[in-house]
Amino acid sequence: MTKQASAAAKDLAAAGVGGTQIAWADNNGIPRSRIVPLSGLAGAATRGVGITALFAVFDTHDGITFAHPGLPTPSGDVRLVPVVDRLRRLAGQPALAWAPGRQIAADGSPWPYCQRTALENVVAVTFERGYEIRAGFEMEFAVAPAGATGIASSPGHPGPAYSPHALIPLDEFVATLLHDFDANGLRLNQFHAEYGPAQLELSLAATDPVSAADDQLLARQTLHAAAHKHGLRLSFAPIVSPEAAGNGWHLHTSVWRRGRNLLAGEGVPGAEGAGYIAGLLRDLPAVTAVTAPSVPSTLRLRPGYFASAYAFWGVENREAPLRYVPGTRLLGEDHANVELKPCDASANPYLALAAVITAGVAGLVEGLSLPDPVGEDPGTWPPGRRAAAGIDRLPATPGEQDAALAASARMREALGEELLGAFRAVRAADRRWAADRPLEDVVAAHLWRY
């Protein structure tokens, strides 16, 4: 690793790079980082750089909670180690290279609060069971002028939704985005103006789960830099105003065995793929407590907003939290995947994938069966019809989310006891912070955090 890092540092120095940003995402989905000069990259790759253990209990507002018994004092450091295999120069910040970080204990042993390690462990267990997962994120965000305090008051494009005309004022930003994604090694599927106010959306190509989480983190850095270059700022917040459609970061996954996509089928998944979706459906309240965990997340998950408010699945149903996307004659049956819609930027991408994979693979291994798909919006049904169909409301408050998470043995398996405890402590701190504040203040406080 030292030789690889030293060779990379030499090449980067020749290209004018001065330092490497080592990035990770905390339990609020907020990126954190350290920058080391290139001369220190090889040392960082073997010994890491020191960071406080308390990043595991930072809340969304940069408060620190000591409510988690595992981290009850301000004492203690851990080491942040760059993953050199993922090192690349930042096209939009040419003086810097970038690498995701893995957190380890001071003695070099695994640290139970490292979110990237948690996902690596889940992927390893999944592979041992004979399965592989492919994953990719769709990322929605809103754009505004650099000095804007809000999106509704200062939208960065006038619409209409999905129109090429909406992107004309952003033409230079779009050009930079396309260039920098390619230069940073990010495979972009498509990009367009979305439905919400000044909203844009892009989708990243599917890859292995750890790379998908790394890519999501790098994509956010790339987008912020491109926006800054053109006098813009971006909001990835789950909601940007109380009335508007929010920003989701929809998570697409598929499960494979020996080169075959188990979600492939004749318009619906085969029996094994159905088990994967059934596992997600069974654990959906607890999964969404990880994938849409902030106070604004619960405000976003409203009926009628394509954000998903009820626990059900459907075939190409955009109101469904679990939207099955079948393969077709044109795309091929291996295109089949399932989209989790209640997922947003306040989720740590590594933990989101760990939760989804654990729930889905458990359903597959147990051979769970799926109820019939729903092609309508159950939010328009009378309560009796929903009850008869076994369709319940997803947790609608942070307290309900915590109860679902605390009751889930599989989410404890996915995150580990220590990390789950820190995650719940952080969520409780956010819940207390928001308890007596008006909705508008809560929205405003989260608008630029991600």
C-alpha positions in Angstrom: 0.0 0.0 0.0 2.9 2.4 0.8 4.4 1.8 -2.7 1.0 2.3 -4.4 0.4 5.5 -2.4 3.9 6.8 -3.1 3.6 6.2 -6.8 0.2 7.9 -6.9 1.5 10.9 -5.0 4.4 11.3 -7.5 2.0 11.2 -10.5 -0.4 13.6 -8.8 2.4 16.1 -7.9 3.5 16.1 -11.5 -0.1 17.1 -12.4 0.0 20.0 -10.0 -2.0 18.4 -7.1 -1.0 19.6 -3.6 -3.0 17.4 -1.3 -5.5 14.6 -0.9 -9.0 15.0 0.6 -10.0 12.0 2.6 -13.7 11.9 2.9 -16.4 10.0 4.8 -20.0 10.4 5.6 -21.3 10.7 9.2 -24.4 9.2 10.7 -26.4 12.2 9.3 -25.3 11.7 5.7 -23.1 14.8 6.0 -19.7 14.5 4.4 -16.7 15.2 6.6 -13.0 15.2 5.5 -9.4 15.7 6.2 -6.8 17.0 3.7 -3.2 15.7 3.8 -0.4 17.1 1.7 0.9 14.7 -1.0 4.1 14.2 1.0 1.9 12.7 3.8 -0.2 10.4 1.5 2.0 7.3 1.9 2.1 7.7 5.7 -1.7 8.2 5.8 -2.2 5.1 3.7 -0.4 3.0 6.3 -1.0 4.8 9.6 -4.0 7.0 8.9 -4.6 10.5 10.3 -6.1 11.2 13.6 -9.7 12.2 14.0 -11.9 12.3 17.1 -14.0 9.3 17.9 -16.9 11.7 18.5 -17.7 12.1 14.8 -19.8 9.0 15.4 -22.1 11.0 17.7 -22.2 14.4 15.8 -25.8 15.4 15.1 -27.0 17.2 12.0 -26.4 20.6 13.5 -22.8 19.8 14.6 -23.8 19.2 18.1 -22.2 16.3 20.0 -24.3 13.9 22.1 -22.8 11.9 24.9 -26.0 9.8 25.3 -24.5 6.7 23.7 -22.8 4.7 26.4 -20.0 3.6 24.0 -18.8 7.1 23.5 -19.6 8.9 26.7 -16.7 11.3 27.0 -14.7 13.7 24.8 -11.6 11.5 25.1 -10.2 9.3 22.3 -9.0 9.4 18.7 -9.3 7.0 15.8 -7.4 6.8 12.5 -8.8 7.8 9.1 -7.1 5.8 6.3 -7.5 6.7 2.6 -8.7 3.9 0.4 -5.9 4.3 -2.2 -7.6 2.1 -4.8 -10.3 4.8 -5.1 -7.9 7.7 -5.3 -8.4 10.2 -8.1 -7.8 13.8 -8.9 -10.7 16.2 -8.6 -11.4 17.8 -11.9 -13.3 20.7 -10.4 -10.7 21.2 -7.6 -7.5 20.6 -9.5 -5.2 21.2 -6.5 -6.8 18.3 -4.7 -7.0 14.5 -5.1 -9.9 12.6 -3.4 -10.2 9.3 -1.7 -12.9 7.8 0.6 -11.7 7.0 4.1 -12.0 4.0 6.3 -12.0 4.6 10.1 -9.9 2.2 12.2 -9.0 2.0 15.9 -5.8 3.7 17.2 -4.1 0.3 17.3 -5.0 -0.5 13.7 -7.9 -2.9 14.5 -11.4 -2.5 13.0 -13.5 0.2 14.6 -17.1 -0.7 15.1 -18.4 2.8 14.2 -16.9 2.9 10.7 -19.9 3.0 8.3 -17.8 1.9 5.3 -16.5 -1.1 7.2 -20.1 -2.0 8.1 -21.1 -2.2 4.5 -18.0 -4.1 3.6 -18.9 -6.7 6.2 -22.5 -7.0 4.9 -21.2 -7.4 1.3 -18.7 -10.1 2.5 -21.4 -12.1 4.2 -23.7 -11.8 1.2 -20.9 -13.1 -1.0 -20.3 -16.0 1.3 -24.0 -16.9 0.9 -23.5 -17.0 -2.9 -25.0 -13.7 -3.8 -23.7 -10.4 -5.3 -25.5 -7.1 -5.3 -25.4 -4.3 -7.8 -26.5 -0.9 -6.8 -26.8 2.7 -8.1 -28.2 6.0 -6.8 -30.5 8.5 -8.4 -29.8 11.9 -6.9 -32.3 14.8 -6.8 -31.2 18.3 -5.8 -32.3 21.9 -6.1 -30.2 24.7 -7.5 -30.1 28.4 -6.5 -27.8 31.4 -7.0 -24.8 31.4 -4.6 -26.2 34.1 -2.3 -29.7 32.6 -2.0 -31.1 31.8 1.4 -33.9 29.6 0.0 -35.0 27.8 -3.1 -38.6 29.0 -3.3 -37.5 32.6 -3.1 -34.5 32.3 -5.5 -35.0 29.3 -7.8 -32.0 28.5 -9.9 -34.1 27.6 -13.0 -37.6 28.6 -14.0 -38.9 25.2 -15.2 -41.0 23.8 -16.7 -40.4 20.4 -15.2 -38.5 18.0 -17.5 -38.1 20.7 -20.1 -34.9 21.4 -22.0 -35.7 25.1 -21.6 -35.2 24.8 -17.9 -31.6 23.9 -18.4 -30.6 26.7 -20.8 -29.8 29.2 -17.9 -27.6 26.4 -16.4 -25.9 25.5 -19.6 -22.3 26.2 -18.4 -23.0 24.4 -15.1 -24.3 21.4 -17.1 -21.2 21.4 -19.3 -18.9 21.4 -16.3 -20.9 18.7 -14.6 -20.6 16.4 -17.6 -16.9 17.0 -18.0 -16.1 16.6 -14.3 -18.1 13.5 -13.8 -16.3 11.8 -16.7 -12.9 13.1 -15.5 -13.6 11.9 -11.9 -14.5 8.4 -13.2 -18.2 8.7 -12.4 -20.4 6.9 -14.9 -23.5 9.1 -15.5 -26.6 7.5 -16.9 -28.7 10.6 -17.5 -29.4 14.1 -16.2 -32.6 16.3 -16.4 -34.7 19.0 -14.9 -37.1 17.3 -12.4 -40.5 18.0 -11.0 -39.8 20.1 -7.9 -38.9 23.8 -7.8 -35.5 24.4 -9.4 -35.0 20.6 -9.1 -32.5 18.5 -11.1 -31.8 14.8 -11.1 -29.1 12.5 -12.3 -28.5 8.8 -12.0 -25.3 6.9 -11.5 -24.5 3.7 -13.2 -24.9 0.5 -11.1 -21.8 -1.1 -9.6 -20.8 -3.1 -6.5 -22.3 -1.7 -3.3 -19.2 -0.2 -1.7 -18.2 1.5 -5.0 -21.8 2.8 -5.3 -21.6 4.4 -1.9 -18.1 5.9 -2.7 -19.5 7.2 -6.0 -22.4 8.9 -4.3 -20.0 10.7 -2.0 -17.7 11.7 -4.8 -20.7 12.8 -7.0 -21.8 15.1 -4.3 -18.4 16.7 -4.0 -18.2 17.0 -7.8 -21.6 18.7 -8.0 -20.9 21.2 -5.3 -17.6 22.2 -6.9 -19.2 22.6 -10.4 -22.0 24.7 -8.9 -19.5 26.9 -7.0 -17.6 27.5 -10.2 -20.7 29.0 -11.9 -22.0 31.1 -9.0 -24.6 28.5 -7.8 -25.3 26.5 -4.7 -27.1 23.2 -4.4 -29.5 21.8 -1.8 -29.8 18.1 -1.4 -32.1 18.4 1.6 -35.1 16.0 1.8 -37.5 19.0 1.5 -36.6 22.5 0.4 -39.9 24.1 1.4 -42.9 22.8 3.4 -45.2 22.7 0.4 -42.9 21.5 -2.4 -41.9 18.0 -3.6 -38.7 17.0 -1.9 -35.3 15.6 -2.9 -34.9 11.8 -2.9 -31.8 9.8 -3.6 -33.5 6.7 -4.9 -31.5 3.5 -4.4 -31.7 0.8 -7.1 -30.5 -2.7 -6.3 -30.4 -6.1 -8.0 -29.3 -9.4 -6.6 -27.2 -11.9 -8.6 -26.1 -15.5 -8.3 -23.5 -17.1 -10.7 -24.0 -14.3 -13.2 -27.8 -14.4 -13.2 -30.1 -11.6 -12.0 -32.6 -13.1 -9.6 -35.0 -10.2 -10.1 -35.5 -11.1 -13.8 -38.9 -12.4 -14.7 -41.9 -12.2 -17.0 -43.0 -8.7 -15.8 -42.7 -9.7 -12.2 -39.7 -11.1 -10.3 -39.1 -14.9 -10.2 -39.5 -16.7 -6.9 -36.0 -16.0 -5.5 -36.1 -12.3 -6.6 -39.6 -12.1 -5.0 -38.0 -13.2 -1.7 -35.5 -10.4 -1.9 -38.2 -7.8 -2.4 -40.4 -9.5 0.3 -37.5 -9.1 2.7 -37.3 -5.4 2.0 -41.1 -5.1 2.4 -41.0 -6.9 5.7 -38.3 -4.7 7.2 -39.3 -1.5 5.4 -40.2 0.6 8.5 -36.8 -0.1 10.0 -35.0 0.2 6.7 -36.4 3.6 6.0 -35.3 4.7 9.5 -31.8 4.3 8.1 -32.4 5.4 4.5 -34.6 8.4 5.3 -33.5 9.2 8.9 -33.7 13.0 9.4 -36.6 15.0 10.7 -37.3 16.5 7.2 -37.2 13.0 5.8 -40.4 12.1 7.6 -41.9 15.4 6.4 -41.1 14.4 2.8 -42.7 10.9 3.0 -46.2 12.2 2.2 -49.0 10.6 0.1 -49.2 11.9 -3.4 -45.7 13.2 -3.8 -44.1 10.1 -5.4 -42.1 10.0 -2.1 -43.9 6.9 -0.6 -46.0 7.0 2.5 -47.3 3.4 2.7 -45.5 0.1 2.9 -46.3 -1.8 -0.3 -44.6 -2.8 -3.6 -45.7 -2.2 -7.2 -44.5 -2.8 -10.8 -43.3 0.6 -12.2 -45.6 2.3 -9.6 -43.9 5.6 -8.7 -45.9 6.0 -5.5 -44.6 2.7 -4.2 -41.7 2.7 -1.8 -40.5 -0.5 -3.5 -40.8 0.0 -7.2 -40.0 -3.1 -9.2 -38.5 -2.2 -12.6 -38.7 -5.3 -14.9 -36.4 -6.1 -17.7 -37.8 -5.7 -21.3 -37.1 -7.1 -24.7 -35.4 -3.9 -25.5 -33.3 -3.6 -22.4 -32.8 -7.2 -21.6 -34.1 -9.2 -18.6 -31.0 -8.5 -16.6 -32.1 -4.8 -16.4 -34.6 -5.8 -13.7 -34.0 -4.1 -10.4 -36.0 -2.7 -7.4 -36.0 0.9 -6.5 -36.2 2.1 -2.9 -37.8 5.5 -3.0 -37.8 6.6 0.7 -34.1 7.3 0.6 -32.5 10.7 0.7 -29.3 12.7 1.3 -29.6 12.6 5.1 -28.8 8.8 4.9 -25.2 7.6 5.2 -24.9 5.8 1.8 -22.9 3.0 3.3 -25.4 2.3 6.0 -28.3 2.7 3.6 -26.9 -0.1 1.4 -26.0 -2.2 4.4 -29.7 -2.0 5.7 -31.2 -2.7 2.2 -28.9 -5.7 1.4 -29.4 -7.3 4.9 -33.2 -7.0 4.7 -33.4 -8.2 1.1 -31.0 -11.1 1.3 -32.7 -12.3 4.5 -36.0 -12.5 2.6 -34.3 -14.3 -0.2 -32.6 -16.9 2.1 -35.9 -17.5 4.0 -37.9 -17.9 0.8 -40.4 -15.2 1.7 -43.3 -14.7 -0.7 -44.7 -11.4 -1.9 -48.2 -10.1 -1.8 -49.8 -9.0 -5.0 -48.3 -5.8 -6.5 -50.3 -2.6 -6.2 -50.7 -0.4 -9.2 -52.5 2.5 -7.5 -51.8 5.1 -4.8 -53.1 3.6 -1.6 -53.1 7.1 -0.1 -56.3 7.7 -2.1 -58.0 4.6 -0.6 -60.3 4.6 2.5 -58.5 3.3 5.6 -60.6 0.1 5.5 -59.4 -0.8 2.1 -55.8 -0.3 3.1 -56.3 -2.4 6.2 -57.9 -5.2 4.2 -54.8 -5.2 1.8 -52.4 -5.2 4.7 -50.9 -1.9 3.8 -49.7 0.2 6.7 -48.3 3.7 7.0 -44.6 4.0 7.1 -43.3 5.6 10.2 -44.4 9.2 10.0 -42.4 10.7 12.9 -38.8 10.4 14.1 -40.1 8.6 17.2 -41.9 6.0 15.2 -38.8 5.5 13.1 -36.7 4.9 16.2 -39.2 2.4 17.6 -39.1 0.4 14.3 -35.3 0.5 14.3 -35.0 -0.5 17.9 -37.2 -3.5 17.3 -35.3 -4.8 14.2 -32.8 -7.6 14.8 -31.8 -7.5 11.2 -30.9 -3.8 11.3 -28.9 -4.6 14.4 -27.1 -7.3 12.4 -26.5 -4.8 9.5 -25.1 -2.0 11.6 -23.7 -3.8 14.7 -24.6 -3.0 18.3 -22.2 -0.1 18.7 -22.9 1.7 15.5 -26.7 1.2 15.9 -26.5 2.7 19.3 -24.5 5.8 18.1 -26.9 6.2 15.2 -30.0 6.1 17.4 -28.4 8.6 19.9 -27.7 11.0 17.0 -31.3 10.6 15.8 -32.6 11.3 19.3 -30.4 14.5 19.5 -31.9 15.7 16.2 -35.4 14.9 17.4 -34.9 17.0 20.6 -33.5 19.9 18.6 -36.5 20.0 16.3 -39.2 19.4 19.0 -40.2 23.0 19.7 -39.2 24.7 16.5 -41.6 25.8 13.7 -41.6 23.7 10.6 -40.1 26.5 8.5 -37.2 26.8 10.8 -36.5 23.0 10.7 -36.6 23.1 6.9 -34.3 26.1 6.7 -31.8 24.6 9.2 -31.4 21.5 7.0 -31.4 23.2 3.6 -27.6 23.5 3.0 -26.3 20.8 5.3 -25.8 18.1 2.7 
